[in-house]
Amino acid sequence: MHSITDFKSFYQTTLQPNLAELETSRKAIAGKIKLYGLIGIGIGLAFMAFKISAWPLILAGVGIFFFYQYQAKHYRHSYKTKIVAAIAQAHGLSYNHLACISRGDYDRSKIFTTRPDRYWGDDLLTGTVDKTGIRFSELHTQYKSGGKNKSYHTIFRGIFFIADFNKHFIGETFVLPDVSENVFGSTLGGFFQKMNMMRPQLIKLEDVEFEKNFAIYGTDQVEARYILSPALMQRILNLKKKFNTQVALSFIGSHVYIAITINKNLFEAPWLFSPADNYNQLEEFHTYLTRFVEIVEILDLNTRIWTKE
Amino acid sequence: MFLIVGLIVLVVIGAVLTFNNLVGARNNVENAFGTIDVMLKKRYDLLPNLVEVAKTYMKHENETFTKLADLRARANTATTTDEKVAIENQISGTVKGLMVSVENYPDLKASEQFTMLQRSWNETEEQISAARRAYNAAVTAYNNAVDKFPSNIFAGMFNFKRKEVFVIAETERQNVSAKALFNS
């Protein structure tokens, strides 16, 4: 299911019946919340009007708030398990909205050198595209700044994607957004790249456009070039263009790890007081899923002409 | 007085760093060249195995097999780099041709052993190409050091000469298509 037309017919045949069911229960819940709210606040106001006590109003407010939270959580749960899971399944993926890429995987990728103090994620999707196993989820990691005003700063927010890589290798190779060369220009920026103590050797590749977009580090000059063939460099550039955002990759332990920055909470249910059936939003989920699955194709991970099957 | 001494110390430190950088770049080139040799050795070791398995199925390619055996023997005795490169390119080209004619031998194509060897061959080919690219990168860094100020002063004084990068042979530039090899 790649095209929008396919998705439209899928929407009509599979999603709409489920959505209709969901909509009925949503309306019932929303109605309940409104009704209890009105009664609670009415009684509370009456107590206020007769100057008996302000407490009933406060209690009613708190009670309604928790009731709403509880119901909204249930609604989100059924939306995700019924609707998002169905779309994922149509893409050949299995979906678990409560899980995410593990901290172990995140750490193993070594894409980010800052240790996160907060690690949050959801919407784990797993599957196999032809011969290539993939898994990805939303992640949001933050670190705490020291000093007096302690506050949290984002390290990464977006989709963290892991796939089997089609070649054998033993070292570690990193393809990172080129921050210093963009800020300081090629000479001074190149110097800063070289001086980066957190990373292995700097690797200068011959593709000028690729070098402009990324800084490449690796434990082995030859192996890095074995992985980053001229064709793969072009493919990574295509990937970056497609997502039009910051993309960082690492090649470690027979996997490729890809961190795609997306400043948006994906695969979420609409607000409880708006209709469950929001076609544009569903189409957006579909488009994102298509793009993530397409990564395998864009990076040509199913070509297995090397010793790795 | 102190100023002059300080200045001299700075110049000396700068000179030492520049010179060491030049030597480092040259050693990197030698190291990268060694890596190509290692990868080529890997391919030499693979070649007899590949030929052995292919021979049992391919009855009409004896000429090619003789040519490969001959090339391999010549590669072992080659002395100059140019000669070596020329032979390597011929080996690559011949095996590529052989891989294409595998299409005519369905039994061979189905042989698991041969498929594995074919995959290993692709791998070493790609590794050799990676090693060459690494060599070219090292040579470029070295040439930059030889040409750029101030290290060009030392390069002139200590006879550091520009080195040539690898040029890929015309026959090798044509990409191997995986489809042609496997027809999958």
Chai-1 contact restraints between the chains, C-beta under 6 A:
chainA,res_idxA,chainB,res_idxB,connection_type,confidence,min_distance_angstrom,max_distance_angstrom,comment,restraint_id
A,K204,B,A137,contact,1.0,0.0,6.0,A-B,restraint_1
A,Q221,B,A134,contact,1.0,0.0,6.0,A-B,restraint_2
A,V222,B,T35,contact,1.0,0.0,6.0,A-B,restraint_3
A,V222,B,A130,contact,1.0,0.0,6.0,A-B,restraint_4
A,V222,B,A131,contact,1.0,0.0,6.0,A-B,restraint_5
A,V222,B,A134,contact,1.0,0.0,6.0,A-B,restraint_6
A,R225,B,A130,contact,1.0,0.0,6.0,A-B,restraint_7
A,R225,B,R133,contact,1.0,0.0,6.0,A-B,restraint_8
A,R225,B,A134,contact,1.0,0.0,6.0,A-B,restraint_9
A,Y226,B,Q127,contact,1.0,0.0,6.0,A-B,restraint_10
A,Y226,B,A130,contact,1.0,0.0,6.0,A-B,restraint_11
A,T303,B,A178,contact,1.0,0.0,6.0,A-B,restraint_12
A,I305,B,N122,contact,1.0,0.0,6.0,A-B,restraint_13
A,I305,B,A178,contact,1.0,0.0,6.0,A-B,restraint_14
A,W306,B,R119,contact,1.0,0.0,6.0,A-B,restraint_15
A,W306,B,N122,contact,1.0,0.0,6.0,A-B,restraint_16
A,W306,B,E123,contact,1.0,0.0,6.0,A-B,restraint_17
A,T307,B,R119,contact,1.0,0.0,6.0,A-B,restraint_18
A,T307,B,S120,contact,1.0,0.0,6.0,A-B,restraint_19
A,T307,B,E123,contact,1.0,0.0,6.0,A-B,restraint_20
